Amino acid sequence: MPRNNEEVQEGIPTSTGIFTGELVVVKGYEDFNKKVEGNILVIPFSDVGWTPLLVRAGAIVSESGGILSHASILARELSIPAISSVDNACNLKDGTKAVIDGTNGKLFIKN
């Protein structure tokens, strides 16, 4: 249940755990220079070319994919929370504080 000034977005839970950090939206290769370490990486999709970025994230939110997507599998291998199929996640703003619940597939966005 959202607390005051929180928005909740839901997706498919693909890697368990809870992580608190800032959102870093990466829409394509041109954004790979953004600081991902210690943050929640928000991506439109993933494939093997995204691996160097994914391994630096504290948690992953993807607009597409599911339990067998590349980002989801990698998140489980790294033991970091991940959710996928979060509608319009890439429209969120960099630097927004959020909590990802990879067990229940929820992203709590602090307003």
MARTOR-696096 format. One record per atom (N, C-alpha, C, CB): residue in one letter; atom name; x negated, y negated, z. Coordinates in steps of 0.2 Angstrom, whole numbers. Each point is the difference from the previous one (the first is absolute). Glycine has a CB too. Example, Ala and Ser with C-alpha at 12.3 -4.5 7.8 and 13.67 -1.06 7.14 Angstrom:
2
<A, N, <-66, 28, 39>> <A, CA, <4, -6, 0>> <A, C, <-4, -6, 0>> <A, CB, <9, 6, 6>> <S, N, <-7, -11, -10>> <S, CA, <-4, -6, 1>> <S, C, <4, -5, 3>> <S, CB, <-6, 3, -10>> 
! end
This chain:
111
<M, N, <-4, 6, 0>> <M, CA, <4, -6, 0>> <M, C, <-4, -6, 0>> <M, CB, <9, 6, 6>> <P, N, <-8, -11, -10>> <P, CA, <-4, -6, -1>> <P, C, <0, -4, 6>> <P, CB, <1, 0, -12>> <R, N, <-6, -3, 14>> <R, CA, <0, -5, 6>> <R, C, <1, -7, -3>> <R, CB, <-8, 7, 7>> <N, N, <8, -12, -3>> <N, CA, <1, -7, -2>> <N, C, <-5, -2, -6>> <N, CB, <5, -3, 11>> <N, N, <-3, 0, -16>> <N, CA, <-5, -2, -5>> <N, C, <-3, 5, -4>> <N, CB, <-2, -10, 7>> <E, N, <5, 16, -7>> <E, CA, <-3, 6, -4>> <E, C, <5, 2, -5>> <E, CB, <-7, 4, 10>> <E, N, <4, -2, -16>> <E, CA, <3, 3, -6>> <E, C, <-2, 7, 0>> <E, CB, <1, -11, -6>> <V, N, <3, 15, 4>> <V, CA, <-2, 7, 0>> <V, C, <1, 3, -8>> <V, CB, <3, 2, 12>> <Q, N, <-8, 1, -14>> <Q, CA, <1, 3, -7>> <Q, C, <-2, 7, 1>> <Q, CB, <-3, -10, -6>> <E, N, <7, 14, 2>> <E, CA, <-1, 7, 1>> <E, C, <-2, 4, -6>> <E, CB, <9, -1, 8>> <G, N, <-13, 6, -7>> <G, CA, <-2, 4, -6>> <G, C, <-1, 7, 2>> <G, CB, <-6, -9, -4>> <I, N, <3, 13, 0>> <I, CA, <-1, 7, 2>> <I, C, <-7, 1, 4>> <I, CB, <6, 3, -11>> <P, N, <-5, 0, 17>> <P, CA, <-6, 1, 4>> <P, C, <-4, 5, -3>> <P, CB, <6, -3, 10>> <T, N, <-13, 1, -11>> <T, CA, <-4, 5, -3>> <T, C, <-7, 2, 4>> <T, CB, <5, -5, -11>> <S, N, <-6, 1, 16>> <S, CA, <-6, 1, 4>> <S, C, <2, -3, 7>> <S, CB, <-8, 1, -10>> <T, N, <8, 3, 15>> <T, CA, <2, -2, 7>> <T, C, <-5, -5, 3>> <T, CB, <6, 11, 1>> <G, N, <-3, -14, 4>> <G, CA, <-3, -5, 4>> <G, C, <3, -7, 0>> <G, CB, <-11, 7, -2>> <I, N, <8, -11, 6>> <I, CA, <2, -7, 1>> <I, C, <-6, -5, 0>> <I, CB, <10, 4, 7>> <F, N, <-9, -9, -11>> <F, CA, <-6, -4, -1>> <F, C, <3, -8, 0>> <F, CB, <-7, 9, -6>> <T, N, <3, -13, 9>> <T, CA, <2, -7, 0>> <T, C, <-6, -4, -3>> <T, CB, <7, 1, 10>> <G, N, <-5, -6, -15>> <G, CA, <-5, -4, -3>> <G, C, <4, -5, -5>> <G, CB, <-8, 10, 1>> <E, N, <4, -13, -5>> <E, CA, <2, -4, -5>> <E, C, <1, 3, -7>> <E, CB, <-6, -9, 7>> <L, N, <11, 7, -10>> <L, CA, <1, 2, -7>> <L, C, <-5, -2, -5>> <L, CB, <12, 1, 3>> <V, N, <-15, 3, -7>> <V, CA, <-4, -2, -6>> <V, C, <3, 3, -6>> <V, CB, <-11, -1, 7>> <V, N, <14, -3, -11>> <V, CA, <3, 2, -6>> <V, C, <-4, 0, -6>> <V, CB, <11, -5, 4>> <V, N, <-12, 11, -7>> <V, CA, <-5, 1, -6>> <V, C, <5, 3, -6>> <V, CB, <-11, 2, 8>> <K, N, <12, -6, -13>> <K, CA, <4, 2, -5>> <K, C, <-4, 3, -6>> <K, CB, <8, -9, 3>> <G, N, <-14, 8, -3>> <G, CA, <-4, 3, -5>> <G, C, <-7, 0, 1>> <G, CB, <9, -3, -8>> <Y, N, <-13, 5, 3>> <Y, CA, <-8, 0, 1>> <Y, C, <-3, -7, 1>> <Y, CB, <0, 10, -7>> <E, N, <4, -15, 5>> <E, CA, <-3, -7, 0>> <E, C, <0, -2, 8>> <E, CB, <4, -2, -12>> <D, N, <0, 6, 16>> <D, CA, <1, -2, 7>> <D, C, <-5, 4, 5>> <D, CB, <12, -3, -3>> <F, N, <-16, 8, 0>> <F, CA, <-4, 4, 4>> <F, C, <-5, -3, 4>> <F, CB, <1, 8, -9>> <N, N, <-2, -15, 8>> <N, CA, <-5, -3, 4>> <N, C, <3, -3, 7>> <N, CB, <-6, -3, -11>> <K, N, <12, 4, 12>> <K, CA, <3, -2, 6>> <K, C, <-2, 4, 6>> <K, CB, <10, -4, -7>> <K, N, <-10, 1, 13>> <K, CA, <-2, 3, 6>> <K, C, <5, 5, 2>> <K, CB, <-7, -10, 3>> <V, N, <6, 17, -3>> <V, CA, <5, 5, 1>> <V, C, <-2, 3, 7>> <V, CB, <2, 2, -12>> <E, N, <-8, -2, 14>> <E, CA, <-2, 3, 7>> <E, C, <4, -3, 5>> <E, CB, <-12, 2, -4>> <G, N, <14, 3, 8>> <G, CA, <4, -2, 6>> <G, C, <7, -3, -1>> <G, CB, <-11, -2, 5>> <N, N, <14, 3, -11>> <N, CA, <6, -3, -2>> <N, C, <5, 6, -3>> <N, CB, <-6, -12, -2>> <I, N, <12, 9, 1>> <I, CA, <5, 5, -4>> <I, C, <0, -2, -7>> <I, CB, <7, 1, 10>> <L, N, <-10, 4, -14>> <L, CA, <0, -1, -7>> <L, C, <7, 1, -3>> <L, CB, <-12, 4, 0>> <V, N, <14, -8, -4>> <V, CA, <7, 0, -4>> <V, C, <-2, 0, -7>> <V, CB, <6, -6, 9>> <I, N, <-4, 12, -13>> <I, CA, <-1, 1, -7>> <I, C, <6, 2, -4>> <I, CB, <-12, 4, 4>> <P, N, <12, -5, -10>> <P, CA, <6, 2, -4>> <P, C, <0, 7, -2>> <P, CB, <0, -11, -5>> <F, N, <-6, 14, 5>> <F, CA, <-1, 8, -2>> <F, C, <-7, 1, 1>> <F, CB, <9, 0, -8>> <S, N, <-11, 7, 7>> <S, CA, <-7, 1, 1>> <S, C, <-2, 6, -5>> <S, CB, <0, -4, 12>> <D, N, <-6, 4, -13>> <D, CA, <-3, 6, -4>> <D, C, <-7, 0, 2>> <D, CB, <8, -1, -10>> <V, N, <-12, 6, 8>> <V, CA, <-7, 1, 2>> <V, C, <-4, -6, 0>> <V, CB, <1, 12, -4>> <G, N, <0, -17, -1>> <G, CA, <-4, -6, -1>> <G, C, <1, -4, 6>> <G, CB, <1, 1, -12>> <W, N, <4, 0, 16>> <W, CA, <1, -5, 6>> <W, C, <-3, 3, 7>> <W, CB, <11, -3, -5>> <T, N, <-14, 9, 4>> <T, CA, <-4, 3, 6>> <T, C, <-4, -5, 4>> <T, CB, <1, 11, -6>> <P, N, <-6, -14, 2>> <P, CA, <-5, -5, 4>> <P, C, <4, -5, 4>> <P, CB, <-8, 2, -9>> <L, N, <14, -4, 7>> <L, CA, <4, -5, 4>> <L, C, <4, 4, 6>> <L, CB, <1, -8, -10>> <L, N, <2, 13, 8>> <L, CA, <4, 4, 5>> <L, C, <-4, 2, 6>> <L, CB, <7, 4, -9>> <V, N, <-13, -2, 8>> <V, CA, <-4, 3, 6>> <V, C, <-2, -6, 5>> <V, CB, <-5, 9, -8>> <R, N, <6, -15, 6>> <R, CA, <-2, -5, 5>> <R, C, <6, -3, 4>> <R, CB, <-9, -3, -8>> <A, N, <15, 5, 6>> <A, CA, <6, -2, 3>> <A, C, <1, 3, 7>> <A, CB, <5, -1, -11>> <G, N, <-2, -3, 15>> <G, CA, <2, 3, 7>> <G, C, <7, 3, -1>> <G, CB, <-6, -9, 6>> <A, N, <10, 8, -11>> <A, CA, <6, 3, -1>> <A, C, <2, -2, -7>> <A, CB, <4, 0, 12>> <I, N, <1, 4, -15>> <I, CA, <2, -1, -7>> <I, C, <7, 0, -1>> <I, CB, <-10, 5, -4>> <V, N, <13, -10, 0>> <V, CA, <7, -1, -2>> <V, C, <0, 0, -7>> <V, CB, <3, -6, 11>> <S, N, <1, 10, -14>> <S, CA, <0, 0, -8>> <S, C, <7, 0, -2>> <S, CB, <-10, 7, 0>> <E, N, <11, -11, -6>> <E, CA, <7, -1, -2>> <E, C, <2, 6, -4>> <E, CB, <-2, -12, -1>> <S, N, <-2, 17, -1>> <S, CA, <2, 6, -4>> <S, C, <-4, 6, 3>> <S, CB, <3, -7, -10>> <G, N, <-1, 12, 8>> <G, CA, <-3, 7, 2>> <G, C, <4, 3, 6>> <G, CB, <-11, -5, -3>> <G, N, <8, 10, 5>> <G, CA, <3, 4, 5>> <G, C, <-5, 4, 4>> <G, CB, <10, 1, -7>> <I, N, <-8, 5, 10>> <I, CA, <-4, 4, 4>> <I, C, <-6, 2, -3>> <I, CB, <10, 3, 6>> <L, N, <-10, -2, -13>> <L, CA, <-6, 3, -4>> <L, C, <-3, -5, -4>> <L, CB, <6, 11, 0>> <S, N, <-5, -17, 1>> <S, CA, <-3, -6, -4>> <S, C, <-8, 0, 3>> <S, CB, <11, -7, -2>> <H, N, <-15, 4, -2>> <H, CA, <-7, 0, 1>> <H, C, <-1, -4, 7>> <H, CB, <-3, 0, -12>> <A, N, <6, -6, 13>> <A, CA, <-1, -4, 6>> <A, C, <3, 4, 6>> <A, CB, <1, -10, -7>> <S, N, <4, 14, 6>> <S, CA, <3, 4, 6>> <S, C, <-5, 6, 2>> <S, CB, <11, -3, -4>> <I, N, <-14, 6, -1>> <I, CA, <-4, 6, 2>> <I, C, <-7, -3, 3>> <I, CB, <5, 6, -10>> <L, N, <-7, -12, 7>> <L, CA, <-6, -3, 3>> <L, C, <1, -2, 7>> <L, CB, <-4, -3, -12>> <A, N, <10, 0, 13>> <A, CA, <1, -3, 7>> <A, C, <0, 6, 5>> <A, CB, <7, -9, -5>> <R, N, <-4, 15, 3>> <R, CA, <0, 5, 5>> <R, C, <-7, 3, 1>> <R, CB, <11, 3, -4>> <E, N, <-15, -3, -1>> <E, CA, <-7, 2, 0>> <E, C, <-4, -5, 5>> <E, CB, <0, 6, -11>> <L, N, <2, -12, 11>> <L, CA, <-4, -5, 4>> <L, C, <3, -1, 7>> <L, CB, <-3, -6, -11>> <S, N, <9, 9, 12>> <S, CA, <4, 0, 6>> <S, C, <2, -8, 1>> <S, CB, <-6, 10, 5>> <I, N, <9, -13, -10>> <I, CA, <2, -7, 1>> <I, C, <8, 1, -2>> <I, CB, <-12, -6, -3>> <P, N, <16, 1, 6>> <P, CA, <7, 0, -2>> <P, C, <1, -2, -7>> <P, CB, <3, -2, 12>> <A, N, <3, 5, -15>> <A, CA, <1, -2, -7>> <A, C, <8, 1, -1>> <A, CB, <-12, 2, -4>> <I, N, <15, -7, 0>> <I, CA, <7, 1, -2>> <I, C, <0, -2, -8>> <I, CB, <5, -2, 12>> <S, N, <-1, 6, -15>> <S, CA, <1, -2, -7>> <S, C, <7, -1, -2>> <S, CB, <-10, 7, -3>> <S, N, <11, -9, -3>> <S, CA, <7, -2, -3>> <S, C, <3, -6, 4>> <S, CB, <1, 12, -4>> <V, N, <-5, -17, 6>> <V, CA, <3, -6, 3>> <V, C, <1, -5, -5>> <V, CB, <-6, 3, 11>> <D, N, <13, -4, -12>> <D, CA, <2, -5, -5>> <D, C, <-3, -7, 1>> <D, CB, <11, 7, -1>> <N, N, <-14, -9, -5>> <N, CA, <-2, -7, 0>> <N, C, <-5, -2, 5>> <N, CB, <11, -3, -4>> <A, N, <-15, 8, 6>> <A, CA, <-5, -1, 5>> <A, C, <-6, -5, -2>> <A, CB, <2, 11, 4>> <C, N, <-3, -11, -10>> <C, CA, <-5, -5, -3>> <C, C, <2, -7, 0>> <C, CB, <-4, 10, -7>> <N, N, <10, -11, 8>> <N, CA, <3, -7, 1>> <N, C, <-2, -3, 7>> <N, CB, <9, 3, -9>> <L, N, <-11, 1, 13>> <L, CA, <-2, -3, 7>> <L, C, <-6, -4, -1>> <L, CB, <5, 10, 6>> <K, N, <-6, -14, -1>> <K, CA, <-6, -5, 0>> <K, C, <-6, 3, 4>> <K, CB, <8, -9, -1>> <D, N, <-14, 8, -2>> <D, CA, <-6, 1, 3>> <D, C, <0, -3, 7>> <D, CB, <-6, 1, -11>> <G, N, <3, 2, 16>> <G, CA, <-1, -3, 7>> <G, C, <6, 1, 4>> <G, CB, <-8, -8, -5>> <T, N, <13, 10, 3>> <T, CA, <6, 1, 4>> <T, C, <-1, 6, 5>> <T, CB, <7, -4, -9>> <K, N, <-6, 3, 15>> <K, CA, <-1, 5, 5>> <K, C, <6, 5, 0>> <K, CB, <-6, -8, 8>> <A, N, <4, 14, -7>> <A, CA, <4, 6, -1>> <A, C, <-2, 6, 4>> <A, CB, <3, -5, -11>> <V, N, <2, 9, 12>> <V, CA, <-1, 7, 3>> <V, C, <2, 5, -5>> <V, CB, <1, -5, 12>> <I, N, <-5, 10, -13>> <I, CA, <3, 6, -5>> <I, C, <1, 6, 5>> <I, CB, <-6, -5, -10>> <D, N, <11, 8, 9>> <D, CA, <2, 6, 4>> <D, C, <0, 6, -6>> <D, CB, <7, -6, 10>> <G, N, <-13, 9, -11>> <G, CA, <0, 5, -5>> <G, C, <4, 6, 2>> <G, CB, <-11, -4, -3>> <T, N, <13, 5, 9>> <T, CA, <3, 6, 2>> <T, C, <8, -1, -2>> <T, CB, <-8, 2, 10>> <N, N, <10, -8, -9>> <N, CA, <7, -1, -2>> <N, C, <2, -4, -6>> <N, CB, <2, 1, 12>> <G, N, <-8, -2, -16>> <G, CA, <1, -4, -6>> <G, C, <3, -7, 0>> <G, CB, <2, 11, -4>> <K, N, <-5, -15, 9>> <K, CA, <3, -6, 1>> <K, C, <-6, -5, 0>> <K, CB, <10, 4, 7>> <L, N, <-9, -10, -9>> <L, CA, <-4, -6, 0>> <L, C, <3, -6, 3>> <L, CB, <-6, 4, -10>> <F, N, <3, -6, 16>> <F, CA, <3, -5, 4>> <F, C, <-4, -6, -2>> <F, CB, <4, 7, 10>> <I, N, <-1, -12, -13>> <I, CA, <-3, -6, -2>> <I, C, <2, -6, 5>> <I, CB, <0, 4, -12>> <K, N, <-5, -7, 15>> <K, CA, <0, -6, 5>> <K, C, <2, -6, -4>> <K, CB, <-8, 6, 8>> <N, N, <13, -9, -7>> <N, CA, <1, -7, -3>> <N, C, <-2, -6, 4>> <N, CB, <10, 6, -5>> 
! end
